[in-house]
Amino acid sequence: MKSFKTLLAEGTLCRIFCSGRIIHPVMFDVIGMVGGFHGFWLDQEHASVSYEQIALASACGRANSMDNFVRMPMSNYAMATANLEAGAGGLMAARIESAKHAEEFMQWVKFAPRGIRGLNTSGFDADYGGKTLPELAHDANRDSFVAIQIETLGALEECDAIAAIDGVDLLFVGPSDLSQELGVLAQWESEKLWNAYAKVAAACKKHGKNWGTIAVNPAFAKRTYDMGCRMLSFGIDAVLLRRGVEATTKAFGDLF
């Protein structure tokens, strides 16, 4: 399995999907068997994904050569370290409002001297006691993937400063929330929205960082890719299931 950090460093387009409502081995096995995906993100903002579910999903991901990260709200410091100890490859902060807010998240995610994360070697990231405290701190600071969502006007305004933060690997534009805040909800061709994307792309290019977004539709995804996007999320577990059911009923036509 190649990590997201490795794939992005190689310039590879990371193809991912979202999970949160259907955390089950079969879901990850089927998607892994179909192929084409490098990993997934677990949604702890819109679905209350538990420690046990993250541990299960992460193990299923590794079995299918897929990396993962958890998208979490900025509501609980302890949740960040628990998610990483459960086996998540990284974290993404939702609803960030400023560079200061993003830096606070970085403090949660990284051990000293970069951050204030609490030490515990009983989790997956320390090989369940197999690593010493210095080994855990060194390896986790080096390997943990960190993303910041750009989906508020404050984060958009300060995206250059956010991209400049040491340790941030990727800025992830949330098109639904950002379009809402810009007053162009779901207007995917709005120049106001695309100007915002261009601002994020320029900030990432300036600071040598990557950025990602949701593949709203094929044309939208292609346009973001041409702008430099190297992480695209293609669907959510429940929506992927719905699309499969819709395709099945359509294929059998009159029998439905």
N, C-alpha and C positions, 0 to 999 in steps of 0.2 A: 504494500500500500504506500502510495506517495501522499504526503501531507499537503494540505492547501498551501502552506508556506513554500514548500518545494515546487509545487506546480506553478504557483504565481511567479516564483523566482525564475522559472524556465520560460515564462511568457505564455503558458498554456491557458486556454479558456477553461475555467473550472465550471463544470456543469453540475448543478446541485438541485435538490428538491427540498421541500419543507415537510416536517412531520410534527405532530403534536396531539392530534385527535385519535390516531390509530397507531399506537405504539405496540406493535406485535411483530415477532420474528418473521412471519410470512410476508408482511409488507416489505421488509428490507431484503428478504431473500428473492422475492419476485422482481423487484426493481434491480437488484444486483444481477440476477440471471438474465434479464432483458439487456442489461449493459448500457454503457454510454455515460453513466453518471460517475463522478469522482467522489461524491459524498452528499451530505445533507445537513440541514440545520434543524434543531429542535426548538419549537416555539414555546417559551416559558412566559411570554407576555399575554398571548391570547388563549393559551391552554395551560392549566396548572400542572406542568410536567414535573414529576417527582424525582427524587434521587434514584429510586429503584428503576424508574422508567429510563432515566438517562444511562444508568449502568447497563440495562438490557439493550437499549438502542445502540450504545457505543460498542458493545460486544458483537452485536449483529452486524454493525457497520464494518468492524475489523474483519469479521469472517467473510465479508463480501468485498474486501479491499476498498472500503469507502471511509474517508475521514468525516468528521462532523464538528459542529460547534453549536453552542446554545445561545439563542437570542433571549436575553433576560432584561427585565425592567430594573431601573436604578432604585430599587426599594429595600435591598437587604444585602449588606456587605457579606454576611456569612453564606448567602446563596452562591456567590461567585466562587468561593473556594470549594464549597461542596460540589458544585457542578464539575469542576476540574478534577476533584478527587474521585468522582463517580466514573471518570473515563472520557469526558468530553475533550476533544482536541483543541478547543478554544472557546472563546466567548464573544458575543456581540451585544453591545449596549443599545437598548431601545430608548427613544424619546430624549436623546441628548439635546440640551438647550444651548450649550456654549463650549468653548475650548476648556474653560475651567471645569465644567461638568465632565467632559471627556477625560481630563487629567485625573479627576477623582476616581473614575472607573479604572484607569490604569494603575492607580495606587492599590485598588482592591485586588487586581489581577496579578501583580508582580511582587515577588519577594524583595527584601532589602538587598542592595541599596536603592533599587528603582521604586519599590513600593512598600506596602505595609501588610501584605498578605500573611496570615498566620500559618505557622509551620505545623505539619502533621504528616508522618510517614506511613500512616496506615491505609492510605488510599491507593487507587490504581496508578496515579501519576508518580508514586514512589515505589512501584512494584510491590505494593502491600507489605512494606517493611524491608524491602530488598535494597533500598537506597539509604544512604546516610543523609542527615539534614543538609550538609553542604552540597551533596550530589543532587538532591531534590531541588534546592534553590537554584543551582546553576542550570540544570536541565530544563526545569519548568520556565525559567525566565527566557531561555533560548528558544524553546520549542512551542510554547503556547501561542496559538493564533488569536489575535485581538482585532476586532472590527468595531467601528463606530457607525451607528446609523445617522444618516442625514435625512431627516424627515420633518424637521421643524424650521421655522424661519430663523431662529437663533443659531441653529447648527449650520444652516446654509450661509448665513452672514459671516460666520467664523470658520468656514470649512478650510480655509487656507491655514489658519492657526491649528486646527484639529489635525490636518494632514501633516503638520510639522512636528507633532508630538512624538517623542522617542518611544518606540514600542508599538505604535499603531501600525498594523499591517495593511488595513483596508478600510475604505469608507464605503458604506453600503447605502445607496439612495433608495428610500421607500417611496415609490411613485404615488401610491394611493394617498398616504397622509400628506406628503409634500404638495401634491396637486390640490388637496383640500385647503392647506394653509395658504397656498398661492391664489386661491379663489377660482381655480380651474379644475374642479373635481372631475377626475376620470376623462379629461379632455387630453387624450394622449398625443395629439398633434399640436397642442398649444405651444407657441413660441416662448411663452412665459415659463413653461415647464422645461423646455429644451434649453433655454438660457440658464436655468438653474443647473441642469446636467452639465452644461459646458463649463460653468463655474467650478463645479466639483472636479471635473476632468482636468481642468487647468491646475487646480490646487494639487492634485495627486501627481501630475506630471512634474510640477515644480519641485516637489519634495521627494520624488522617487517612490511614491506609494501606489498601490493598486486600488481599484474601485469596482463595485459590483452593483447589481440591481435585480429587479424582478423582470422576467421575460413576459411582459404584458401580452404581447402578440408577436408573431414572427417579424413584422416590419419594425416594430419598436425595438425588439431584441437586436436585430441586425444594425439598426442605427446606433444603438449604444455600443455595440461591438466595434463598429467603425470609429467611434469616438475614443476607444481605448478601454472599454469595460472588459474585465477578464474574469468576472464571476457572474454567472447568470443562473437565477433560480427558476426552474420550470415546473411550477405547480406545487400544490399542497396535497397531502395524503387523501383527505376526504374528497377534494376536487378531482384528483386523479382517478379515484374510485368512481365518482359520478360520471366522468368522461367515458370510462370503460363501460359502464352500464348503458349510457346513452348510445355509444357506438354499437353495442350488442343489439339493442332494440331496433336501431336504425338498420342494421345489417339484415335483420330478419323481417323487416318491412311489414307486410300485411298481416303477418302472424301476431303482431302486436297491435 
